[in-house]
Amino acid sequence: MRALRARAPASSANLGPGFDTLALALALYVEVSCAPASSFSLETHGLGADLPRDRSHLAARVAAEVLGHDRVRLEVSSSVPVSRGLGSSAALALAAAAATGAPDPLAVAARFDGHAENAAASLFGGLVAAALVGGQPVVRRLPLDRELRFVVVVPDRELATSEARAVLPAVVPFEAAVSNLGRLALLIAGLSDRSSLVAAAGDDRLHQDARTALFPEAPGLLAALREGGATVACWSGAGPSLLGVCDGDLAADRAAEAARQALEQLGVRGEVTALEADVEGLVVSPL
């Protein structure tokens, strides 16, 4: 095997109405290096460095599956918050698969993480639509207006995807499904051309309201993002992070400041960051 380094971006999935189908790559990164060794070792840096550095680590499990053994030296460095709805697991699984030479890193990442849309955004960058068809991820890249900016509100609390899934209804009304389909169409159009983006494009009736019980401050923070300058505000993935979609840097700066003030007023500890979309996706290079 060759010694490789792979970098994959974070992602924000759902984007309001695009539940389990739509995701956007963001300029926060996970980097994994893998080199042959006589025995297993793992070194971690950055966010997630407090996780156990043993064979239970996601990068180690991916490497063992791809290679069929664990005689490797792994190094993981991440700026992506863990269990915050920013695709940290998908990005890590994708980068680990690529660093260990997997011929199809997307399939590996989707299998380990369970979210084809997050893994696809990390692989291709930009905006993607993804679905599992016959058990295999099918992905299409979508146009994305490069002038859009994104404000990420990351509360200082974790929310496991399994917990966020558990509160969702098993059945939704027909009118709710139709509403989401209409908003999804508006969202895709608006993300491709920011002059067409409208606030209603971020509306959702499938998952966000149900998940508010797990993060009661979310509606107030979403309102602050919109009032501050975000055209669209929504949950990022399963949360608890929130995302504001903004028309340019000035609007993003205003929305970010409004979100910081709202965090303080609501007594929620957290960070707010204005980001560009990542449009490179997965980058692999020799060590």
C-alpha positions as CSV (number, residue, x, y, z in Angstrom):
1,M,0.0,0.0,0.0
2,R,1.1,3.6,-0.6
3,A,1.3,6.2,2.1
4,L,-1.5,8.7,1.5
5,R,-3.1,11.8,2.9
6,A,-6.8,12.6,2.3
7,R,-8.7,15.7,3.2
8,A,-12.5,15.9,3.1
9,P,-14.8,18.8,3.9
10,A,-17.7,19.0,6.4
11,S,-21.2,19.0,5.1
12,S,-24.7,20.4,6.0
13,A,-27.5,18.1,4.9
14,N,-31.2,18.5,4.6
15,L,-31.0,22.3,4.2
16,G,-34.6,22.5,5.4
17,P,-36.9,20.6,3.1
18,G,-34.3,18.3,1.5
19,F,-34.5,15.7,4.1
20,D,-32.0,12.9,3.5
21,T,-31.5,14.0,-0.1
22,L,-29.6,17.3,-0.3
23,A,-26.2,18.3,1.2
24,L,-23.7,21.1,0.9
25,A,-20.0,20.9,1.5
26,L,-18.5,23.6,3.8
27,A,-15.0,24.8,4.3
28,L,-14.2,22.9,7.5
29,Y,-12.0,19.9,7.1
30,V,-11.0,16.4,8.3
31,E,-7.6,15.1,7.2
32,V,-6.5,11.5,7.5
33,S,-3.0,10.2,6.8
34,C,-2.3,6.5,6.5
35,A,1.1,4.8,6.2
36,P,2.1,1.1,6.4
37,A,3.5,0.0,9.7
38,S,4.4,-3.1,11.7
39,S,1.5,-2.6,14.1
40,F,-1.5,-0.3,14.6
41,S,-1.2,3.2,15.9
42,L,-3.4,6.3,15.8
43,E,-2.7,9.9,16.5
44,T,-5.5,12.5,16.7
45,H,-5.5,16.3,16.6
46,G,-8.2,19.0,16.8
47,L,-11.9,18.4,17.3
48,G,-12.6,14.8,18.3
49,A,-9.1,14.3,19.6
50,D,-10.6,13.2,22.9
51,L,-12.2,10.1,21.4
52,P,-10.6,6.8,22.2
53,R,-7.4,6.3,20.1
54,D,-7.8,2.6,19.6
55,R,-9.3,0.2,17.1
56,S,-12.8,1.4,17.9
57,H,-12.1,4.7,16.3
58,L,-14.0,5.2,13.0
59,A,-10.9,5.8,11.0
60,A,-9.4,2.6,12.4
61,R,-12.5,0.6,11.6
62,V,-12.6,1.9,8.0
63,A,-8.9,1.2,7.5
64,A,-9.3,-2.3,8.7
65,E,-12.2,-3.0,6.4
66,V,-10.5,-1.5,3.3
67,L,-7.1,-3.2,3.9
68,G,-8.2,-6.4,5.6
69,H,-5.7,-5.7,8.4
70,D,-4.8,-2.9,10.8
71,R,-1.0,-2.8,10.4
72,V,-1.0,1.0,9.7
73,R,-0.1,4.3,11.2
74,L,-3.0,6.6,11.1
75,E,-3.1,10.3,11.9
76,V,-6.4,12.3,12.1
77,S,-6.7,16.0,12.3
78,S,-10.2,17.7,12.3
79,S,-11.8,21.2,12.4
80,V,-15.3,19.7,12.1
81,P,-17.4,19.6,15.3
82,V,-18.4,16.1,16.3
83,S,-22.1,15.1,16.8
84,R,-23.3,18.6,15.7
85,G,-25.0,17.9,12.4
86,L,-22.0,18.9,10.2
87,G,-21.2,15.5,8.7
88,S,-18.1,14.8,10.8
89,S,-18.5,11.0,10.6
90,A,-19.1,11.0,6.9
91,A,-16.1,13.2,6.2
92,L,-13.9,11.1,8.5
93,A,-15.1,7.8,6.9
94,L,-14.6,9.2,3.4
95,A,-11.1,10.6,4.2
96,A,-10.1,7.3,5.9
97,A,-11.3,5.2,3.0
98,A,-9.4,7.3,0.5
99,A,-6.2,7.5,2.6
100,T,-6.2,3.7,2.8
101,G,-6.7,3.3,-1.0
102,A,-10.3,2.3,-1.3
103,P,-11.4,2.2,-4.9
104,D,-14.8,3.6,-4.0
105,P,-14.5,5.8,-0.9
106,L,-18.1,7.0,-1.3
107,A,-19.5,3.5,-1.0
108,V,-17.4,2.8,2.1
109,A,-18.3,6.1,3.7
110,A,-22.0,5.7,3.0
111,R,-22.0,2.2,4.5
112,F,-20.2,3.3,7.7
113,D,-22.0,6.6,8.2
114,G,-25.4,5.7,6.7
115,H,-25.8,9.1,5.0
116,A,-25.1,9.0,1.3
117,E,-25.8,12.7,0.9
118,N,-23.2,13.8,3.5
119,A,-20.6,11.5,2.1
120,A,-21.3,12.7,-1.5
121,A,-21.0,16.4,-0.6
122,S,-17.7,15.6,1.1
123,L,-16.5,13.7,-2.0
124,F,-17.6,16.2,-4.7
125,G,-17.8,19.5,-2.9
126,G,-20.5,22.0,-3.6
127,L,-24.2,21.1,-3.6
128,V,-25.3,17.5,-4.3
129,A,-28.4,15.4,-4.4
130,A,-28.0,11.8,-3.4
131,A,-30.1,8.7,-2.8
132,L,-29.6,5.0,-2.2
133,V,-30.8,3.1,-5.3
134,G,-30.7,-0.7,-5.1
135,G,-28.5,-0.3,-2.0
136,Q,-25.9,1.9,-3.8
137,P,-25.5,5.7,-3.6
138,V,-26.5,7.6,-6.7
139,V,-25.3,11.2,-6.7
140,R,-25.8,14.2,-8.9
141,R,-24.0,17.5,-8.5
142,L,-26.2,20.6,-8.6
143,P,-25.4,24.2,-9.5
144,L,-24.4,26.4,-6.6
145,D,-24.1,30.2,-6.7
146,R,-20.5,30.9,-5.7
147,E,-21.5,34.3,-4.1
148,L,-23.6,32.6,-1.4
149,R,-22.1,32.5,2.1
150,F,-23.1,30.3,5.0
151,V,-23.4,31.0,8.7
152,V,-23.1,28.0,11.0
153,V,-24.3,28.2,14.6
154,V,-22.7,25.4,16.6
155,P,-24.2,25.0,20.2
156,D,-21.9,23.6,22.8
157,R,-24.0,20.5,23.1
158,E,-24.0,17.2,21.2
159,L,-27.0,15.6,19.6
160,A,-26.6,12.0,18.3
161,T,-28.3,11.3,15.0
162,S,-30.0,8.3,16.5
163,E,-31.6,10.5,19.1
164,A,-32.7,13.1,16.5
165,R,-34.2,10.3,14.4
166,A,-36.1,8.8,17.3
167,V,-38.4,11.8,17.7
168,L,-39.5,11.9,14.1
169,P,-43.0,10.7,13.2
170,A,-43.4,7.4,11.4
171,V,-46.1,9.0,9.1
172,V,-46.5,12.6,7.9
173,P,-49.7,14.2,6.3
174,F,-49.9,14.2,2.5
175,E,-50.0,18.0,2.6
176,A,-46.8,18.2,4.5
177,A,-45.0,16.0,2.0
178,V,-46.3,18.2,-0.9
179,S,-45.2,21.3,1.0
180,N,-41.7,20.0,1.4
181,L,-41.5,19.0,-2.3
182,G,-42.4,22.5,-3.4
183,R,-40.0,24.2,-1.0
184,L,-37.2,21.8,-2.1
185,A,-37.7,22.9,-5.7
186,L,-37.5,26.5,-4.7
187,L,-34.4,25.8,-2.6
188,I,-32.6,24.1,-5.5
189,A,-33.4,27.0,-7.8
190,G,-32.4,29.6,-5.3
191,L,-29.1,27.9,-4.4
192,S,-28.2,27.9,-8.1
193,D,-29.0,31.6,-8.5
194,R,-29.1,33.6,-5.3
195,S,-31.3,36.3,-6.8
196,S,-34.1,33.6,-6.9
197,L,-33.6,32.5,-3.3
198,V,-36.6,33.2,-1.0
199,A,-37.1,32.6,2.7
200,A,-39.8,30.1,2.2
201,A,-37.4,27.8,0.4
202,G,-36.0,26.8,3.8
203,D,-39.4,25.8,5.3
204,D,-39.7,22.2,6.4
205,R,-42.6,20.1,7.8
206,L,-40.9,16.7,8.0
207,H,-38.3,16.9,10.7
208,Q,-37.4,20.3,12.1
209,D,-40.5,21.0,14.3
210,A,-40.2,17.5,15.8
211,R,-36.6,18.0,16.7
212,T,-37.2,21.3,18.4
213,A,-38.1,19.3,21.6
214,L,-34.4,18.4,21.7
215,F,-33.2,21.9,21.2
216,P,-35.9,24.4,22.3
217,E,-33.8,27.4,21.6
218,A,-33.5,26.6,17.9
219,P,-36.6,28.7,16.8
220,G,-35.2,31.8,18.4
221,L,-31.8,31.3,16.9
222,L,-33.3,30.6,13.4
223,A,-35.3,33.8,13.7
224,A,-32.2,35.8,14.7
225,L,-30.3,34.5,11.6
226,R,-33.2,35.5,9.3
227,E,-33.6,38.9,11.0
228,G,-29.9,39.5,10.9
229,G,-29.5,39.0,7.2
230,A,-29.8,35.3,6.2
231,T,-32.2,34.7,3.4
232,V,-32.8,31.1,4.5
233,A,-32.3,29.6,8.0
234,C,-32.6,25.9,8.8
235,W,-31.2,23.1,10.9
236,S,-27.9,21.6,9.7
237,G,-28.4,17.9,9.3
238,A,-29.9,16.4,12.5
239,G,-28.6,19.4,14.5
240,P,-28.1,20.9,16.9
241,S,-26.1,23.2,14.6
242,L,-28.1,25.7,12.5
243,L,-27.3,27.1,9.1
244,G,-28.0,30.5,7.6
245,V,-27.8,31.0,3.8
246,C,-26.7,34.5,3.0
247,D,-26.4,36.7,-0.1
248,G,-22.8,37.7,0.1
249,D,-20.2,38.5,2.8
250,L,-22.0,41.6,4.3
251,A,-25.2,39.7,4.9
252,A,-23.3,36.8,6.4
253,D,-21.4,39.1,8.8
254,R,-24.7,40.7,9.9
255,A,-26.4,37.3,10.4
256,A,-23.4,35.9,12.3
257,E,-23.4,38.9,14.7
258,A,-27.2,38.5,15.2
259,A,-26.8,34.8,16.0
260,R,-24.0,35.6,18.5
261,Q,-26.2,38.0,20.3
262,A,-29.1,35.6,20.3
263,L,-26.9,32.8,21.8
264,E,-26.0,35.2,24.6
265,Q,-29.6,36.3,25.2
266,L,-30.8,32.7,25.2
267,G,-28.0,31.5,27.5
268,V,-26.7,29.0,25.0
269,R,-23.0,28.5,24.8
270,G,-21.7,28.0,21.3
271,E,-19.7,29.3,18.3
272,V,-20.8,31.1,15.2
273,T,-18.8,31.0,12.0
274,A,-19.3,32.5,8.5
275,L,-18.1,30.1,5.9
276,E,-17.8,29.6,2.1
277,A,-18.9,26.5,0.5
278,D,-16.1,24.0,-0.3
279,V,-16.1,23.3,-4.0
280,E,-13.0,21.0,-4.2
281,G,-14.4,18.0,-2.2
282,L,-12.0,15.2,-1.4
283,V,-8.3,15.8,-2.0
284,V,-5.9,12.9,-1.9
285,S,-2.1,13.3,-2.1
286,P,1.0,11.1,-1.4
287,L,2.6,11.5,2.0
